[in-house]
Amino acid sequence: MSRPNRRREWIDRPGRLGGEPPPRGSTGPSRAQGAERALNRGNDFYALGRFDEAAASYREALRLDPGQVVALSNLAAVLAQQGELGEAEASLRRALELRPDHAEGWSNLGNVLRILGRIDEAVACYREAVRLDPGHARAYYNLGTALADRQDHAAAVPCLEATLRLQPDHVEAHENLAACWTMLRRPDEALAHSEEALRLQPGRARSRWNRAMCWLSLGDYPRGWPEFEWRWGLNGLPRRQFPRPEWDGAPLEGRTILLHAEQGMGDTFQFIRYARLVRDRGGTVLVAAQRPLLRILEGAPEIDQVVEWGGPLPDFDVHCALMSLPRVFGTRLETIPADVPYLAPDPGLVASWRRELEPIAGFRVGICWAGNPQQPNDRNRSTRLARLAPLAQVPGVHLVTLQVGPARDQVREVAGDWPLTDLGGRLDDFAVTAAVIQNLDLVVSIDSAVAHLAGALGAPVWVALSFAPDWRWLLDRDDSPWYPTARLFRQARPGDWDEVFRRIAAVLATRRDQGFPA
C-alpha cells in the first residue's frame, strides 16, 4: 500500500544576516559586523557540506552576538545534519525565545521533534508556523506529512493542498497527496496527483509506484503490473543483481530458472503459485526463499529445488523475482492462477498434530493478530489480541493461537479467561504451521503470512483488513480472486478493529447455529 513520503523540508539555505536590524541587546556595530561575517562564512561552509566548520563559524557569530536569531537557527540546521538533535532543539528554542514570531524557527523545531519521534509536539510547532505565516509553503508541507505520519490522512490532505496553492510545482506534495488519498480509499484523486507529479518530473519512481498501487487496488492489472516494477529502490527494497539475464517469459527448453523471494513471507506464499506456470514453460525451477518457508515449499511438486534466500546459489540460466511473474504472464483479474491448494503440508506432521489437537472440543479457530513489526505498513494491518475478545465469547469456539514473534506475549493477558490453546512457541517454521492449519476448522487472521498460507492450502480463512489494506485485497469486496477459500472483513472506519471483530464473531455465531460450516 502506498504510504506518504516522510521527507521533511528544512530551510533551502541557511539565512543571512544582511538587512536585519541588530537585535535588542546587541553589543554594537563592530561586534555585530563581525557576527555577520562569521555567520555568512558559516553559510558558505554549509553550502560546501563542511558542517564542522559551519558550526564553528555560527558559534563564533553567537559569541560575538549571543542574541543573533539567524545564527541560532542556522546552527540548529547544521546540528541536525550531524545528528546532534538535542543540541539542535536547544538552539531553536533559544532562537524562539528571542523571536517567538519566527515561523521558520517553529517549522524547523517541528522537524527536529519529528525526527526524535515526538510527533504531537512537531504537529503543534508546524501549526504555530502556519499561524504566524499563512504563506509558508514548507510549514504546510511539513504539517501535512507529520499528520500523515500520525495516520490522520484526512487532516493531512488540506495541509498538502495548501502547500500546492502556494507552490503548485511542489512534486513531493503531489506524491504525498496521492498517498493520503490512497489511504482514504479515493483512488481517482490519488491517480490525479500522481499524474501531476509525473507531468512536473517525468520518471519519478515514487509517483510511478503510487500509480501502480492505485491501478492494482482497482484491479487494473494490465496497467498496474508494469508500473509495479518501479518498486525497486523504494521502501528499502534493493534489486538483487545476478550474473544471468532476467527471464522474459520465453520457453525455457530445459534451462534452469531461479525464482527469488523479494519482500515478506506472505508475498512468497501468494506468488509461489506461479511456479506451476513457470514449470509448464519446460524448465527446471529453482526457488530462493526465506528460511521459515523452506520445508513447506520443498513439498511443492512444481519446484525442483529450494534454497535459502540470501545464501549460496546453484547454477541457473535465467532468473525472475516472484512478484514480477504476474507481469511476465500478463495476469488479469480473470486469469489469476487461483487453483487451490497449491501448497500441501507433510502428511506425517498433519497426522501428529491431529492426535495432539483431537482432545480440543468445539470449533477450532486458529488466530493471528499481528504481522512482522518491521513491515512499513504494520501499524495499520496489525492489532492486539484483546481486540479478538468477541470471538472467544462465541459458545462452542476454541481459539488456537498461530501467532509468533513479540505479539505472542499478549497471550498472558487473556490466559485462563479465554478458551484458548497457545501453540505459538512451537511453530518454528511454516511447515509446522501448515500442519496445524490442516487440523483446524477455520483461520481468522489479519493480513499476515498466516492468512496467505491458509489461502494457499485451500483452508477456510477469514481475513481482518484495515480501512485501506494492501493492494492485493482490492477494494470493497468480501472475497479474494487470489484465494477462493478466503472471506474478507474490512474496517468501516480507519483504525476501528472492534467493529470488525464484533462482525466476525456475529458471523461465527451464525455458523455455530448452522453446525459450524465455515
N, C-alpha and C positions, 0 to 999 in steps of 0.2 A: 504494500500500500504506500502511496506517495505520502511523504512527510515534509513539513516545512523545512527549508534550509535555515540552519541556525546561525548563519553568518551575522555578526554584529558590525555596525559601522562606527568606527572612530572618526574623529575629525580628519578630513582628507589630508591635511598637512598641519603640523603644529603652528599655532598662531604667532604672529609677530607683534612686537610692541608698538611699532610705528603708528602714530595717530591717536594713541590712547593718552589721556592726561595722566600724570603721575598720581597714584592712589594717595588717599589721606595718610599722613604719617611718613611720606616719602622723605628721605634724608637729604634731598637737594639735587640740583641739576647734574652735578658731576657724577655722583653715585648712580643716579637714575640713568644717565647716559652709559655708564659702564655696565649697568644691568642690562640695558637694551642691547649693547654689543655682545654680551655673554649669551643672552637669550637667542639672538639671531645666529650666533656661531653654533649654538646647540641645534638650531633648526637645520643648519647645513649638515652637521654630523648626522642628524636623524635621517635626512634625505639620502645619505650615503649608507645607511644601515649600521653606522658606527655608534651603537647605543650607549656603550660605556662612556665614550667621550661626550655624547649628547647629554647624558645625565650629569656628568661633571660640570658642563657648561651651564645647565639650568640651575644646578646648586650654587654655582658661583653667582649667577644672577640673583638668586634669593638671598645669598649672603650680603650682597650689596643693597638689595631692596626686598626685605622679607615680606612685604605686602603685595608683591607682584603676582596678580592672579593668573596672568598668561603663563608665567614661568611655572607656577604650581600645576596648572592644567597640563602643560607640555611635559613636565617631569612625570606626571601620572601616566601619560601615554607611553613614555619610554619604559617606566617601571612595569607596566602591563605587558609590554613586548618582552621584557626579561623574566616574566613570571613572578615578579615581586608584587603580588596583588594586594597584600596587606598594606604595604607602603603606598601603593597607588591609591588605595581607598583613602588613606590618611591625607595624602596630598590633595586629593579632590575635595575632601570635606573641609580642609583648611581654606581652599580657594572659595568654597561656597559660604563659609563663614564671612569671608571678606566681601563676597559679591553674591548674595543669595538669589539675585535675579539672573545669574549666568546660566542660560538654558543649555549651552554646550556642556558646561560642567555637570549639570544634572544628568544629561544623556550619557556622558562618559562614565559617571559614577554608576549609573544603571548597568553599563556594560561590565564593569568590574564585579559588581554584585552578582550579576548573572553568571559570570564565569565561576564565581565562588559557590554557585548553587542556591543563592538567596533570591529566588525568582520573584517572590511577592514584593520584596524591597526594591528590586530592579524595576518592576512594573510601576511602583509608586514614584520612582525617580523619573522614569520616562513620562509619566503623566504630568509631573511638575514641569518638565522641559517643554512639553507642547502647550501647557497652560501659559507659560511665560512667553513662548514664541510659537504662535499658531502656524507660522510659515516654516517651521523647522522640519524639513522632509526626513532627515536622518532619524530624528527622535520619533517621528511617527512610525518609521520603518522598524526601529528597534522595539518600540512598544508592541507593534503587531507581531513580530517574531517571538517576543517574550510571552505574549498571551497564547500564541500557538504552542510554545514550549509547555505552557500550563494546561494545554488541552482545551483552552477556551477559544475554539476556532471561530465561533460566531462573533465574539468580541474582537478578534484579530482582524476580521475582514474590513470593517470600516477604517481601521488604522492604516492598513495597507492601501486601501482605496484613497485615503487622504494623502499618502505618500505619492501616489500616481497623479493626483490632481496638482500637486506641487512640482512633481518631477516625472512627467509622462514617460520618459525613456528609462526609468529605473527597472532594469531587467529582473533583478532579484525580487522586487516587489511583485512583479507579474508571476514569477515562479512560485513564490510563497502563497499568493492568492490562489493559484492553481491547486497547490497542495491543500490549502484550507477548504476550498470548495469541494475537493475530493473527499476530505474527511467529513464534510457536511452532506455528502451524497448528492452533490449537484454537478454531475459530470459535464453538462453543457457549458456552464460557467468556467469550470476548470479547463476545458479544452480551449475556450476563447482566450484565456490568459496565457496558456502555453503557446498558442499560435502567435499571439502578440509578442511574447518574449523571443520567439524564433524569427519573427519579422525584424526585430531590433538587432538580434545577434544570431544569425543562422548557424545551425550546428551545435548549439549549446546542449551538452549531454543531459543536464538536469531537466531541461524543458522537453527534450525528446523522451526521457524517462517518464515525466509526468503525463505526457500524451499517451504513452504506452499503457500506463496504469488505467487511464480513463477508458481507452478502447478495449482493453482486456476485461475490465469490470462490466462493460456494456455487452460483452460477448462478440465484439467486432474483431475476431481473431485474425482475419486476413490483413488488417492494418496494424493490429496490436503486436503480433509476433515479430515482425521486422524491427519495430521500434524498441521491443524488449531487449534487443541486442545492445542497446545503449546502457544497459545496467553495469557493464564492466567499468570499473574505476569509481563507481558510486557506492555509497554506504559501506565503504571498506571492503569492496568485492574486487580483488585483483584478477585480471585474466591470467590463467596459468599458461606458461609457454612450453611448447613441446617441439621436439625436433622433427615431427611428422606433420603432414598437412591436415587441415580441418576437413571433415567429411562433408560433402555437398549432397549426399543422398544417392549417389550413383551406385549401381550394382557393385557389391563387394568382391564377388568372384573369388572366394576363398581367402581373402585378406582378413587380417585381424583388426578390429576396431576397438579403441578404448572409449568407453562411456564413463565420464568422470563427474562425480558429485561436485556441487559448487557452493551450495548455501546450507540450509538447515536439513535436518534428518527427515522432516515431513516432506520437504521438496523432493528428496531422494525417493521416498515411498511413492509420491504421486507420479513421478516421471519415469520410474524404472519400468512402468508398464510398456514403454516404447521398446524395450529390449526384444519383445516378440516381433515387432515390425522390422527392427534392425536385423534380426536373425533371418527373417524372410528374404532379406536382400543378399543372402548367400555368403555370409562371413562368419568368422569366429568372434564371439562377443566377450570382451574383457571389461570388467567393471571395477572402478576405483571408488570406494565408498567409505563412509565413516565407520570406525571400529565397531560401535554397538550394533551395526546393521549387517555385519559380515555373515553371521551364521544364518540369518533368515534369508538373505539374498542367495546364499550358496545353494539353497533348495530350489531355486527357480530353474526350470529345465531349459529356458532360453539363454541362460547365462553360462558360458563355458568356464570362466574363472573370475574369482572375486579377490581383490587385493585391497589393502588399507589405503585410504585416501591420504596422500602426502608421503607415502612410503616409496620404496624402490618399485619400479615398474618393469614387467616383462616386455619383450619386443612387441611392437604393434606397428601397423601401417598407416592408419588414419585415426583421428580422434574426434569426439564431439561432446560438448557439455550436455548434461542430461536435460537442462531446461531450454536448450536450443533445438531439441528434437521436434517439438511441435511446429516450429518454423520449417525445419527440413522436410517434414511430412505434410506441410500445408494444412494443418489441423483446423477444422471449423467446428462450431458447436455440434453440428450433426454428425461429425466424423471422429469425435473423441473416442479413442480405443478404451471403451468402458466395460469390457467383459471382465467380470469378477467371479471368483477370486483370481488374481494373477500372482499372489504370494500364498504360500502354504507353510504352516509350522511343521516341525518334526513330529511324526506320529507318536514316537516314544515319549516325548515331552508332553504331548497332549494327554496321553493315557496316564502319565504320572500325575499331572495336575487334576485330571478327572477324579482320581482316587482321593486326592487331598481336599478338593473342594466339595466332594459329594455330601459331606455332613452338613453343609450350609443349607438351611431350609429357606424356602421362599424364592423370590425372583431375584437373581443375582445380577446386579448392575455395577459394572466397572466405572470408576470415575477418575477424571484427571482435570485439575482446575488451574494449572499453571504450566507455561512453556519455559523455554530457555530464557533466563533473565537477560542474557546478552543480546537477544534479538531486538533490533531497533524499535519494533512496534509492540514489544511485550507488555508494556503498561496498559495498552488498550485491549489486548486479547486475553490477558490472564486475570484471574480473580483470586479470592480466598476461599478456602474450604468452607468456612462458616456460611457463605452465600448459598451453599448446596443444601442447607438445612431442610427446605421443603421436601427434598427427595427422601431424606431419612424419615420423614413423618408419614410417608405413604405406607399404610399397613401392608405387610407381606413382602416388602422390599428389603433386601440386604445389600449394602454397599460394599464393594471391593475396591480398594484404592490401587490404582495403577500409576500413581504419582511417584516420580523420583526427583532428586535434587533438593535444594534448600526448602522448597514449599512443602515437602513431606513433613517437616517439623510441625506443621499446623495440625497434624492428626492428634497430637497431645491435647489440643484444645477441646476436642469432642470425644476423646476416648472414654468409653464407659457410658456415654449418653446416647450414642447412635448405634443402630445395628450395623456394625462395620468391621471388616477384616482388612488389616493393613498388610499389603504384600510389597509395598514399595522397596523395602530393604532387600528383597530377594530378586528383584528384576534387574539382573546385572547386564543383560543385553536384550535386544528386541526379539530374539528367538524365544526367550522365556515369556516375554510379554505376549507374543502371538499365541503361545500355547495356552496361557491363562485366558485370553480373549475367546478362544475357541470353546472354553468351558463356561462362558458367561451367557446370560440371556440378552444383555444389552450393554452398550458402552455409551456413557454420557461424558463428553469432553469439550473443553474449549478448543480453539484452533491450534492443535498441537500435533506432534508426531504420532501420538497415540490415536488421534482421530483418523489420520491418514492411514496408519497401519490397519485399523479396524476396517476402513473402507476398502483397502487393498485385499483384505482377507474375505471380503464379502459378508462381514458380520454386521448386524444391526447397530448403527451408531447415530446418536443424536448430538449435533454439534451446536454449542452455545457460542454465538458470534457477537462481536461488538457492533456498535451502530454503523461504523464504516469499516467493514472487515477487509481482509486482503482480497485482491482482485480475483483470485481463483474461485471465490464463492459467489461471484456475480452480484446482481442487485435484485432485491425484492422478490425472491423466490425461496421456497422452503425445501427444495430438492437440489441435488447437485448432478449435473450431467457427467461429472467425473466419477462419482461414487453412487451407484444405483441404490445401495442399501442405507444411504445417509438421509437424515431429516435435519433441516436447519432451523434453529430458533434464534432469531435476530433481536438485538436490543431495539426497543421502540424509541428510546431516548439515550443520548450519549451517556455512558457510564452506569446505566441502570441495570445491574445484574440481578437485583432482587426480583424484578418483574419477570425476567427471563426464566429464572429457576422456579418461580411460582407457576409459570405457564407449563414448563416441562413436567413439574410434579402433577399438575392437573391432568395432563395427557397420560401420564404414567398411571394415575388413579383410574382413568377410564380404561386403560389396558388391563388393569387389575380386574375390573368388573367383567372384562371380556375373556378372562382366563390368561392374561398376560401375553398375548401375541405382540411382538414388537412391531 
